């Protein structure tokens, strides 16, 4: 069923692949096996293609997915660099909502690595960006579910 739904469109210029990638990587974080590897690999291939076609629309998406992969692989320094680059690229190109997502994912990274101070800073920035974007419900949900 998942594969059937996955075949839905390349017409969204990488957006579908990006969000699928975030979902697969989140599932990989919650799994002890690399059962999501082939799906993630396919997504990365698609996002890389879209990044070549439209860098300003997709660079931050690729960087965020790479950060999540580096985090999954335990490459903390490389993951942090990719998170920071994704945040900067999203801001530079006016993708406030995806800048918020990148900050939230970076906060989750810091939380997984027991740095509550940095996690709090990134969650705060994500919350601010969600509000700037007009996503009051998401901002409220984030505040309600931050684990500290």
DSSP file (Angstrom, degrees, kcal/mol; ACC not computed):
  #  RESIDUE AA STRUCTURE BP1 BP2  ACC     N-H-->O    O-->H-N    N-H-->O    O-->H-N    TCO  KAPPA ALPHA  PHI   PSI    X-CA   Y-CA   Z-CA
    1    1 A X     >        0   0    0      0, 0.0     4,-2.1     0, 0.0     5,-0.2   0.000 360.0 360.0 360.0 -42.0    0.0    0.0    0.0
    2    2 A X  H  >  +     0   0    0      1,-0.2     4,-1.9     2,-0.2     5,-0.1   0.932 360.0  48.7 -60.6 -46.7    2.8    2.4    0.9
    3    3 A X  H  > S+     0   0    0      1,-0.2     4,-1.1     2,-0.2    -1,-0.2   0.875 108.3  55.3 -61.5 -37.4    4.5    1.9   -2.5
    4    4 A X  H  4 S+     0   0    0      1,-0.2     3,-0.5     2,-0.2    -1,-0.2   0.921 111.7  42.8 -61.2 -44.6    1.2    2.5   -4.3
    5    5 A X  H >< S+     0   0    0     -4,-2.1     3,-1.2     1,-0.2    -1,-0.2   0.784 106.9  63.3 -72.8 -26.5    0.8    5.8   -2.6
    6    6 A X  H 3< S+     0   0    0     -4,-1.9    -1,-0.2     1,-0.3    -2,-0.2   0.771  88.2  69.2 -68.8 -25.8    4.5    6.7   -3.1
    7    7 A X  T 3< S+     0   0    0     -4,-1.1     2,-1.6    -3,-0.5    -1,-0.3   0.476  71.1 117.2 -74.6   2.1    4.1    6.6   -6.9
    8    8 A X  S <  S-     0   0    0     -3,-1.2    -1,-0.1     1,-0.2    -3,-0.0  -0.607  74.6 -36.7 -68.9  81.8    2.0    9.8   -6.6
    9    9 A X        -     0   0    0     -2,-1.6    -1,-0.2     1,-0.1     8,-0.1   0.830  19.1-165.5  99.7 131.7    3.8   12.5   -8.4
   10   10 A X  S >  S+     0   0    0     -3,-0.1     3,-1.1     1,-0.1     4,-0.3   0.293  82.0  92.9-104.3  -0.4    7.0   14.0   -9.3
   11   11 A X  T 3   +     0   0    0      1,-0.3    -1,-0.1     2,-0.1    -2,-0.1   0.589  65.3  75.0 -73.2 -10.0    5.0   17.0  -10.5
   12   12 A X  T >  S-     0   0    0     -3,-0.1     3,-1.6     1,-0.0    -1,-0.3   0.249 106.6-118.5 -88.3  14.2    5.3   18.7   -7.1
   13   13 A X  T <  S-     0   0    0     -3,-1.1    -2,-0.1     1,-0.3    -3,-0.1   0.856  73.9 -43.2  54.1  44.3    8.9   19.6   -7.8
   14   14 A X  T 3> S+     0   0    0     -4,-0.3     4,-2.6    47,-0.0    -1,-0.3   0.244 112.8 108.3  94.9 -13.6   10.5   17.7   -5.0
   15   15 A X  H <> S+     0   0    0     -3,-1.6     4,-2.4     2,-0.2     5,-0.3   0.942  82.3  45.7 -64.5 -47.1    8.0   18.7   -2.3
   16   16 A X  H  > S+     0   0    0      1,-0.2     4,-2.6     2,-0.2     5,-0.2   0.929 114.5  48.4 -61.1 -45.7    6.4   15.2   -2.1
   17   17 A X  H  > S+     0   0    0      2,-0.2     4,-2.7     1,-0.2    -1,-0.2   0.903 110.2  53.5 -61.2 -41.3    9.8   13.5   -2.1
   18   18 A X  H  X S+     0   0    0     -4,-2.6     4,-2.3     2,-0.2    -2,-0.2   0.949 112.5  41.6 -59.3 -51.8   11.1   15.9    0.6
   19   19 A X  H  X S+     0   0    0     -4,-2.4     4,-2.2     1,-0.2    -1,-0.2   0.873 113.5  53.2 -68.8 -35.7    8.2   15.2    3.0
   20   20 A X  H  X S+     0   0    0     -4,-2.6     4,-3.0    -5,-0.3    -1,-0.2   0.931 108.8  51.5 -59.5 -43.9    8.3   11.4    2.2
   21   21 A X  H  X S+     0   0    0     -4,-2.7     4,-2.7     1,-0.2     5,-0.2   0.908 108.1  50.2 -60.1 -43.7   12.0   11.6    3.1
   22   22 A X  H  X S+     0   0    0     -4,-2.3     4,-2.2     2,-0.2    -1,-0.2   0.905 112.6  48.0 -61.5 -40.2   11.4   13.3    6.4
   23   23 A X  H  X S+     0   0    0     -4,-2.2     4,-2.5     2,-0.2    -2,-0.2   0.947 112.9  47.1 -64.8 -48.1    8.7   10.6    7.2
   24   24 A X  H  X S+     0   0    0     -4,-3.0     4,-2.3     1,-0.2    -2,-0.2   0.895 113.0  49.2 -62.3 -40.0   11.0    7.7    6.3
   25   25 A X  H  X S+     0   0    0     -4,-2.7     4,-2.2     2,-0.2    -1,-0.2   0.881 109.7  51.4 -68.8 -36.9   13.9    9.2    8.3
   26   26 A X  H  X S+     0   0    0     -4,-2.2     4,-1.3    -5,-0.2    -2,-0.2   0.913 110.9  48.8 -63.3 -41.2   11.7    9.7   11.3
   27   27 A X  H  < S+     0   0    0     -4,-2.5     4,-0.3     1,-0.2    -2,-0.2   0.894 109.2  53.0 -64.3 -38.8   10.6    6.0   11.0
   28   28 A X  H >< S+     0   0    0     -4,-2.3     3,-1.2     1,-0.2    -2,-0.2   0.880 105.0  54.8 -64.0 -37.8   14.3    5.0   10.7
   29   29 A X  H 3< S+     0   0    0     -4,-2.2    -1,-0.2     1,-0.3    -2,-0.2   0.829 110.8  46.3 -63.1 -30.5   15.1    6.9   13.9
   30   30 A X  T 3< S+     0   0    0     -4,-1.3     2,-0.4    -3,-0.2    -1,-0.3   0.390 105.0  76.8 -92.3   3.2   12.4    4.9   15.6
   31   31 A X    <   -     0   0    0     -3,-1.2     5,-0.0    -4,-0.3     0, 0.0  -0.870  66.8-147.9-116.9 147.1   13.5    1.6   14.2
   32   32 A X  S    S+     0   0    0     -2,-0.4     2,-0.3     2,-0.0    -1,-0.1   0.554  84.4  60.7 -86.5  -7.3   16.5   -0.6   15.2
   33   33 A X  S    S-     0   0    0     -5,-0.0     3,-0.3     1,-0.0     2,-0.2  -0.752  85.7-120.2-116.7 164.3   16.9   -1.7   11.6
   34   34 A X    >   +     0   0    0     -2,-0.3     3,-1.9     1,-0.2     4,-0.3  -0.209  62.5 136.4 -94.9  43.1   17.7    0.1    8.3
   35   35 A X  T 3   +     0   0    0      1,-0.3     4,-0.3    -2,-0.2     3,-0.2   0.692  70.0  54.3 -63.6 -18.0   14.4   -1.2    6.8
   36   36 A X  T 3> S+     0   0    0     -3,-0.3     4,-2.7     1,-0.2    -1,-0.3   0.432  78.1 101.7 -94.9   0.0   13.8    2.3    5.4
   37   37 A X  H <> S+     0   0    0     -3,-1.9     4,-2.7     1,-0.2     5,-0.2   0.879  80.9  46.0 -56.4 -46.6   17.2    2.6    3.6
   38   38 A X  H  > S+     0   0    0     -4,-0.3     4,-2.1    -3,-0.2    -1,-0.2   0.894 114.3  48.7 -67.8 -37.4   16.0    1.8    0.1
   39   39 A X  H  > S+     0   0    0     -4,-0.3     4,-2.2     2,-0.2    -2,-0.2   0.920 113.2  47.5 -65.7 -42.9   13.0    4.2    0.4
   40   40 A X  H  X S+     0   0    0     -4,-2.7     4,-2.8     1,-0.2    -2,-0.2   0.904 109.9  53.5 -64.5 -41.5   15.3    6.9    1.7
   41   41 A X  H  X S+     0   0    0     -4,-2.7     4,-2.0    -5,-0.2    -1,-0.2   0.908 109.4  48.2 -60.1 -43.1   17.8    6.3   -1.1
   42   42 A X  H  X S+     0   0    0     -4,-2.1     4,-2.0     2,-0.2    -1,-0.2   0.911 112.1  49.4 -63.9 -42.6   15.1    6.7   -3.7
   43   43 A X  H  X S+     0   0    0     -4,-2.2     4,-2.9     1,-0.2     5,-0.2   0.932 109.8  51.0 -61.9 -46.1   13.9    9.9   -2.1
   44   44 A X  H  X S+     0   0    0     -4,-2.8     4,-2.5     1,-0.2    -1,-0.2   0.895 107.9  53.0 -60.5 -40.3   17.4   11.3   -2.0
   45   45 A X  H  X S+     0   0    0     -4,-2.0     4,-1.7    -5,-0.2    -1,-0.2   0.924 112.0  45.3 -59.9 -45.0   17.9   10.5   -5.6
   46   46 A X  H  X S+     0   0    0     -4,-2.0     4,-2.3     2,-0.2    -2,-0.2   0.925 112.8  49.0 -65.4 -45.5   14.7   12.4   -6.5
   47   47 A X  H  X S+     0   0    0     -4,-2.9     4,-2.4     1,-0.2    -2,-0.2   0.881 108.9  53.9 -65.2 -37.0   15.5   15.4   -4.3
   48   48 A X  H  X S+     0   0    0     -4,-2.5     4,-1.7    -5,-0.2    -1,-0.2   0.902 108.3  50.3 -62.2 -40.3   19.0   15.7   -5.7
   49   49 A X  H  X S+     0   0    0     -4,-1.7     4,-1.5     1,-0.2    -2,-0.2   0.929 112.3  46.2 -62.3 -45.2   17.5   15.8   -9.2
   50   50 A X  H  X S+     0   0    0     -4,-2.3     4,-3.0     1,-0.2    -2,-0.2   0.855 108.0  57.2 -67.4 -33.9   15.1   18.5   -8.2
   51   51 A X  H  < S+     0   0    0     -4,-2.4    -1,-0.2     1,-0.2    -2,-0.2   0.867 105.9  50.7 -64.0 -35.8   17.9   20.4   -6.5
   52   52 A X  H  < S+     0   0    0     -4,-1.7     3,-0.3     1,-0.2    -1,-0.2   0.843 114.3  44.2 -69.2 -33.6   19.8   20.5   -9.8
   53   53 A X  H  < S+     0   0    0     -4,-1.5     2,-0.3     1,-0.2    -2,-0.2   0.909 134.2  12.5 -76.5 -44.1   16.8   21.8  -11.6
   54   54 A X    >X  +     0   0    0     -4,-3.0     4,-1.3     1,-0.1     3,-0.8  -0.687  65.6 174.7-139.0  81.9   15.8   24.4   -9.1
   55   55 A X  H >> S+     0   0    0     -3,-0.3     4,-2.9    -2,-0.3     3,-0.6   0.898  80.7  53.3 -58.4 -45.0   18.5   25.0   -6.5
   56   56 A X  H 34 S+     0   0    0      1,-0.2    -1,-0.3     2,-0.2     4,-0.2   0.790 114.2  43.6 -65.0 -25.0   16.7   27.9   -4.7
   57   57 A X  H <4 S+     0   0    0     -3,-0.8    -1,-0.2    -7,-0.2    -2,-0.2   0.678 129.0  22.7 -88.7 -18.7   13.6   25.8   -4.3
   58   58 A X  H <X S+     0   0    0     -4,-1.3     4,-2.4    -3,-0.6     5,-0.2   0.541  90.4  92.1-130.0 -10.7   15.3   22.6   -3.2
   59   59 A X  H  X S+     0   0    0     -4,-2.9     4,-2.5    -5,-0.2     5,-0.2   0.931  93.5  46.4 -56.8 -48.3   18.7   23.2   -1.7
   60   60 A X  H  > S+     0   0    0     -5,-0.3     4,-2.3     1,-0.2    -1,-0.2   0.839 110.1  54.9 -65.4 -32.2   17.5   23.5    1.9
   61   61 A X  H  > S+     0   0    0      2,-0.2     4,-2.3     1,-0.2    -1,-0.2   0.946 110.5  45.0 -64.4 -47.9   15.3   20.3    1.4
   62   62 A X  H  X S+     0   0    0     -4,-2.4     4,-2.6     1,-0.2    -2,-0.2   0.922 113.2  50.8 -61.5 -45.0   18.3   18.3    0.3
   63   63 A X  H  X S+     0   0    0     -4,-2.5     4,-2.4    -5,-0.2    -1,-0.2   0.892 110.1  49.5 -62.0 -40.4   20.5   19.7    3.1
   64   64 A X  H  X S+     0   0    0     -4,-2.3     4,-2.3     2,-0.2    -1,-0.2   0.918 111.3  48.2 -67.1 -42.0   17.9   18.9    5.8
   65   65 A X  H  X S+     0   0    0     -4,-2.3     4,-2.2     1,-0.2    -2,-0.2   0.910 111.7  50.7 -63.2 -40.3   17.5   15.3    4.5
   66   66 A X  H  X S+     0   0    0     -4,-2.6     4,-2.8     2,-0.2    -2,-0.2   0.896 108.7  52.4 -63.3 -39.2   21.3   15.0    4.5
   67   67 A X  H  X S+     0   0    0     -4,-2.4     4,-2.5     1,-0.2    -2,-0.2   0.919 109.1  49.3 -60.9 -43.7   21.4   16.3    8.1
   68   68 A X  H  X S+     0   0    0     -4,-2.3     4,-2.3     2,-0.2    -1,-0.2   0.886 111.8  48.7 -64.3 -38.5   18.8   13.7    9.2
   69   69 A X  H  X S+     0   0    0     -4,-2.2     4,-2.1     2,-0.2    -2,-0.2   0.935 111.3  49.1 -65.8 -46.1   20.8   11.0    7.5
   70   70 A X  H  <>S+     0   0    0     -4,-2.8     5,-2.5     1,-0.2     4,-0.4   0.896 111.3  50.7 -60.8 -39.6   24.1   12.1    9.1
   71   71 A X  H ><5S+     0   0    0     -4,-2.5     3,-1.3     1,-0.2    -1,-0.2   0.931 109.3  50.2 -62.1 -45.5   22.3   12.2   12.5
   72   72 A X  H 3<5S+     0   0    0     -4,-2.3    -1,-0.2     1,-0.3    -2,-0.2   0.846 110.1  51.3 -60.7 -34.9   21.0    8.7   11.9
   73   73 A X  T 3<5S-     0   0    0     -4,-2.1    -1,-0.3    -5,-0.1    -2,-0.2   0.493 117.4-113.1 -83.4  -3.3   24.5    7.5   11.1
   74   74 A X  T < 5S+     0   0    0     -3,-1.3     2,-1.6    -4,-0.4    -3,-0.2   0.628  72.2 138.8  82.4  13.2   25.9    9.1   14.3
   75   75 A X     >< +     0   0    0     -5,-2.5     4,-2.7     1,-0.2     5,-0.2  -0.601  23.5 171.4 -89.9  76.1   27.9   11.7   12.4
   76   76 A X  H  > S+     0   0    0     -2,-1.6     4,-2.6     1,-0.2    -1,-0.2   0.875  70.1  47.7 -59.9 -45.9   27.0   14.5   14.9
   77   77 A X  H  > S+     0   0    0      1,-0.2     4,-2.0     2,-0.2    -1,-0.2   0.926 115.8  44.6 -64.5 -44.0   29.4   17.2   13.6
   78   78 A X  H  > S+     0   0    0      2,-0.2     4,-2.1     1,-0.2    -2,-0.2   0.881 112.7  52.3 -66.9 -37.8   28.4   16.7   10.0
   79   79 A X  H  X S+     0   0    0     -4,-2.7     4,-2.7    -9,-0.2    -2,-0.2   0.942 108.5  50.3 -61.9 -47.4   24.7   16.5   10.9
   80   80 A X  H  X S+     0   0    0     -4,-2.6     4,-2.5     1,-0.2    -2,-0.2   0.914 110.0  50.3 -59.2 -44.0   25.0   19.8   12.8
   81   81 A X  H  X S+     0   0    0     -4,-2.0     4,-2.5     1,-0.2    -1,-0.2   0.912 111.6  48.3 -60.3 -42.6   26.6   21.5    9.8
   82   82 A X  H  X S+     0   0    0     -4,-2.1     4,-2.6     2,-0.2    -2,-0.2   0.895 110.0  51.6 -67.0 -40.3   23.9   20.3    7.5
   83   83 A X  H  X S+     0   0    0     -4,-2.7     4,-2.3     2,-0.2    -2,-0.2   0.946 112.3  46.6 -59.7 -46.8   21.1   21.4    9.8
   84   84 A X  H  X S+     0   0    0     -4,-2.5     4,-2.3     1,-0.2    -2,-0.2   0.907 113.0  48.5 -63.8 -41.9   22.7   24.9   10.0
   85   85 A X  H  X S+     0   0    0     -4,-2.5     4,-2.6     2,-0.2    -1,-0.2   0.887 110.6  51.9 -64.8 -38.4   23.2   25.0    6.2
   86   86 A X  H  X S+     0   0    0     -4,-2.6     4,-2.4     2,-0.2     5,-0.2   0.911 109.9  49.0 -63.7 -42.5   19.5   23.9    5.7
   87   87 A X  H  X S+     0   0    0     -4,-2.3     4,-2.1     2,-0.2    -2,-0.2   0.932 113.5  46.0 -63.0 -46.6   18.3   26.6    8.0
   88   88 A X  H  X S+     0   0    0     -4,-2.3     4,-2.8     1,-0.2    -2,-0.2   0.915 113.6  48.8 -63.5 -44.3   20.3   29.3    6.3
   89   89 A X  H  X S+     0   0    0     -4,-2.6     4,-1.8     2,-0.2    -1,-0.2   0.897 111.1  49.9 -65.2 -40.6   19.3   28.2    2.8
   90   90 A X  H  <>S+     0   0    0     -4,-2.4     5,-2.8    -5,-0.2     4,-0.3   0.912 113.9  45.9 -63.9 -41.7   15.6   28.1    3.7
   91   91 A X  H ><5S+     0   0    0     -4,-2.1     3,-1.3    -5,-0.2    -2,-0.2   0.935 110.8  52.7 -65.5 -46.1   15.8   31.6    5.1
   92   92 A X  H 3<5S+     0   0    0     -4,-2.8    -1,-0.2     1,-0.3    -2,-0.2   0.850 114.3  42.3 -58.2 -36.4   17.8   32.9    2.1
   93   93 A X  T 3<5S-     0   0    0     -4,-1.8    -1,-0.3    -5,-0.2    -2,-0.2   0.316 116.3-109.3-100.2   7.9   15.2   31.6   -0.3
   94   94 A X  T < 5 +     0   0    0     -3,-1.3     2,-1.1    -4,-0.3     3,-0.2   0.744  68.5 141.2  78.9  25.5   12.1   32.6    1.7
   95   95 A X     >< +     0   0    0     -5,-2.8     4,-2.2     1,-0.2     3,-0.2  -0.613  16.4 166.6 -99.2  73.6   10.8   29.2    2.8
   96   96 A X  H  > S+     0   0    0     -2,-1.1     4,-2.2     1,-0.2    -1,-0.2   0.884  73.2  51.1 -57.0 -43.8    9.7   30.2    6.3
   97   97 A X  H  > S+     0   0    0      1,-0.2     4,-1.9     2,-0.2    -1,-0.2   0.881 113.6  44.1 -65.5 -37.5    7.8   27.1    7.0
   98   98 A X  H  > S+     0   0    0      2,-0.2     4,-2.2    -3,-0.2    -1,-0.2   0.750 109.6  56.3 -81.2 -22.8   10.7   24.8    6.0
   99   99 A X  H  X S+     0   0    0     -4,-2.2     4,-2.2     2,-0.2    -2,-0.2   0.882 108.2  49.7 -66.9 -39.2   13.1   26.9    7.9
  100  100 A X  H  X S+     0   0    0     -4,-2.2     4,-2.5    -5,-0.2    -2,-0.2   0.928 110.3  49.4 -62.7 -45.5   10.8   26.3   10.9
  101  101 A X  H  X S+     0   0    0     -4,-1.9     4,-2.8     1,-0.2     5,-0.2   0.916 110.0  51.3 -60.6 -43.5   10.9   22.5   10.2
  102  102 A X  H  X S+     0   0    0     -4,-2.2     4,-2.3     1,-0.2    -1,-0.2   0.896 110.8  48.5 -62.5 -40.2   14.7   22.6    9.9
  103  103 A X  H  X S+     0   0    0     -4,-2.2     4,-2.3     2,-0.2    -1,-0.2   0.906 112.1  49.0 -65.4 -40.8   14.9   24.3   13.3
  104  104 A X  H  X S+     0   0    0     -4,-2.5     4,-2.3     2,-0.2    -2,-0.2   0.919 112.2  47.7 -65.0 -42.7   12.5   21.8   14.8
  105  105 A X  H  X S+     0   0    0     -4,-2.8     4,-2.0     2,-0.2    -1,-0.2   0.883 111.5  51.1 -66.0 -37.6   14.5   18.9   13.4
  106  106 A X  H  X S+     0   0    0     -4,-2.3     4,-2.5    -5,-0.2    -1,-0.2   0.901 108.7  52.2 -64.3 -40.0   17.7   20.5   14.7
  107  107 A X  H  X S+     0   0    0     -4,-2.3     4,-2.5     1,-0.2    -2,-0.2   0.918 108.3  50.1 -61.4 -43.2   16.1   20.8   18.1
  108  108 A X  H  X S+     0   0    0     -4,-2.3     4,-2.6     2,-0.2    -1,-0.2   0.889 108.7  53.8 -61.3 -38.5   15.2   17.2   18.1
  109  109 A X  H  X S+     0   0    0     -4,-2.0     4,-1.3     2,-0.2    -2,-0.2   0.937 110.1  46.0 -59.2 -48.7   18.8   16.4   17.1
  110  110 A X  H  <>S+     0   0    0     -4,-2.5     5,-2.8     1,-0.2    -2,-0.2   0.893 111.6  52.0 -64.2 -38.5   20.1   18.3   20.1
  111  111 A X  H ><5S+     0   0    0     -4,-2.5     3,-1.8     1,-0.2    -1,-0.2   0.920 107.2  51.8 -63.4 -43.2   17.6   16.7   22.4
  112  112 A X  H 3<5S+     0   0    0     -4,-2.6    -1,-0.2     1,-0.3    -2,-0.2   0.788 111.2  49.9 -61.4 -25.9   18.6   13.2   21.2
  113  113 A X  T 3<5S-     0   0    0     -4,-1.3    -1,-0.3    -5,-0.2    -2,-0.2   0.092 119.6-110.7-103.6  22.0   22.2   14.3   22.0
  114  114 A X  T < 5S+     0   0    0     -3,-1.8     2,-0.6     1,-0.2    -3,-0.2   0.767  76.0 130.9  60.2  33.1   21.3   15.5   25.5
  115  115 A X     >< +     0   0    0     -5,-2.8     4,-2.3     1,-0.2     5,-0.2  -0.755  22.7 168.2-114.2  83.5   21.8   19.2   24.9
  116  116 A X  H  > S+     0   0    0     -2,-0.6     4,-2.5     1,-0.2    -1,-0.2   0.796  72.0  59.1 -67.9 -29.2   18.6   20.7   26.3
  117  117 A X  H  > S+     0   0    0      2,-0.2     4,-1.8     1,-0.2    -1,-0.2   0.962 111.8  38.3 -66.0 -50.7   19.9   24.3   26.1
  118  118 A X  H  > S+     0   0    0      2,-0.2     4,-2.5     1,-0.2     5,-0.2   0.895 114.8  55.3 -66.9 -38.7   20.5   24.2   22.4
  119  119 A X  H  X S+     0   0    0     -4,-2.3     4,-2.8     1,-0.2     5,-0.2   0.934 107.6  50.1 -57.5 -45.4   17.3   22.1   21.8
  120  120 A X  H  X S+     0   0    0     -4,-2.5     4,-2.3     1,-0.2    -1,-0.2   0.891 109.8  50.7 -61.1 -41.0   15.4   24.8   23.7
  121  121 A X  H  X S+     0   0    0     -4,-1.8     4,-2.1     2,-0.2    -1,-0.2   0.925 113.6  44.0 -63.1 -45.1   16.9   27.6   21.5
  122  122 A X  H  X S+     0   0    0     -4,-2.5     4,-2.6     2,-0.2    -2,-0.2   0.873 112.7  51.3 -71.1 -37.0   16.1   25.8   18.3
  123  123 A X  H  X S+     0   0    0     -4,-2.8     4,-2.8    -5,-0.2    -1,-0.2   0.911 109.8  51.7 -63.2 -40.6   12.6   24.9   19.4
  124  124 A X  H  X S+     0   0    0     -4,-2.3     4,-2.3    -5,-0.2    -2,-0.2   0.911 111.1  46.3 -61.8 -43.0   12.1   28.5   20.3
  125  125 A X  H  X S+     0   0    0     -4,-2.1     4,-2.5     2,-0.2    -2,-0.2   0.910 112.0  51.3 -66.1 -42.2   13.2   29.6   16.8
  126  126 A X  H  X S+     0   0    0     -4,-2.6     4,-2.7     2,-0.2    -2,-0.2   0.933 110.1  49.8 -59.4 -45.9   11.0   27.0   15.2
  127  127 A X  H  X S+     0   0    0     -4,-2.8     4,-2.3     1,-0.2    -2,-0.2   0.927 110.7  49.4 -58.9 -46.7    8.0   28.2   17.2
  128  128 A X  H  X S+     0   0    0     -4,-2.3     4,-2.4     1,-0.2    -1,-0.2   0.899 112.4  47.9 -59.8 -42.3    8.7   31.8   16.2
  129  129 A X  H  X S+     0   0    0     -4,-2.5     4,-2.2     2,-0.2    -1,-0.2   0.883 108.6  53.3 -68.8 -38.8    8.9   30.9   12.6
  130  130 A X  H  X>S+     0   0    0     -4,-2.7     5,-3.0     2,-0.2     4,-0.8   0.923 111.6  46.8 -61.0 -41.9    5.7   28.8   12.7
  131  131 A X  H ><5S+     0   0    0     -4,-2.3     3,-0.6     3,-0.2    -2,-0.2   0.910 110.2  52.5 -65.0 -41.8    3.9   31.8   14.1
  132  132 A X  H 3<5S+     0   0    0     -4,-2.4    -1,-0.2     1,-0.3    -2,-0.2   0.870 109.6  49.8 -59.4 -37.2    5.5   34.1   11.5
  133  133 A X  H 3<5S-     0   0    0     -4,-2.2    -1,-0.3    -5,-0.1    -2,-0.2   0.668 121.5-110.1 -76.3 -17.7    4.2   31.7    8.8
  134  134 A X  T <<5S+     0   0    0     -4,-0.8     2,-1.3    -3,-0.6     3,-0.2   0.595  75.1 135.1  98.5  13.5    0.8   31.8   10.4
  135  135 A X     >< +     0   0    0     -5,-3.0     4,-2.5     1,-0.2     5,-0.2  -0.530  15.4 158.5 -96.3  67.9    0.7   28.3   11.7
  136  136 A X  H  > S+     0   0    0     -2,-1.3     4,-2.8     1,-0.2    -1,-0.2   0.892  72.7  53.0 -57.6 -43.1   -0.7   29.0   15.2
  137  137 A X  H  > S+     0   0    0     -3,-0.2     4,-2.5     1,-0.2    -1,-0.2   0.902 110.3  46.7 -61.6 -42.4   -1.9   25.4   15.6
  138  138 A X  H  > S+     0   0    0      2,-0.2     4,-2.7     1,-0.2    -1,-0.2   0.915 112.4  50.5 -66.3 -42.4    1.5   24.0   14.9
  139  139 A X  H  X S+     0   0    0     -4,-2.5     4,-2.3     2,-0.2    -2,-0.2   0.921 112.3  47.1 -61.4 -43.7    3.2   26.5   17.2
  140  140 A X  H  X S+     0   0    0     -4,-2.8     4,-2.3     2,-0.2    -2,-0.2   0.919 112.4  49.7 -63.2 -43.5    0.8   25.6   20.0
  141  141 A X  H  X S+     0   0    0     -4,-2.5     4,-1.8     2,-0.2    -2,-0.2   0.902 109.5  51.9 -62.5 -41.7    1.3   21.9   19.4
  142  142 A X  H  X S+     0   0    0     -4,-2.7     4,-1.0     1,-0.2    -1,-0.2   0.941 111.4  46.3 -61.4 -47.2    5.1   22.3   19.4
  143  143 A X  H  < S+     0   0    0     -4,-2.3     3,-0.4     1,-0.2    -1,-0.2   0.887 113.1  50.2 -62.4 -38.4    5.0   24.2   22.8
  144  144 A X  H  < S+     0   0    0     -4,-2.3    -1,-0.2     1,-0.2    -2,-0.2   0.807 116.7  40.3 -69.4 -29.8    2.6   21.6   24.2
  145  145 A X  H  < S+     0   0    0     -4,-1.8     2,-0.3    -3,-0.2    -1,-0.2   0.390  75.4 120.7-107.8   3.2    4.8   18.7   23.2
  146  146 A X     <  -     0   0    0     -4,-1.0     2,-0.2    -3,-0.4   -26,-0.0  -0.553  68.0-130.1 -65.4 128.5    8.3   19.9   23.9
  147  147 A X              0   0    0     -2,-0.3    -1,-0.1     1,-0.3    -3,-0.0   0.183 360.0 360.0 -78.1  22.7    9.5   17.3   26.3
  148  148 A X              0   0    0     -2,-0.2    -1,-0.3   -32,-0.0    -2,-0.1   0.336 360.0 360.0-151.0 360.0   10.8   19.7   29.0
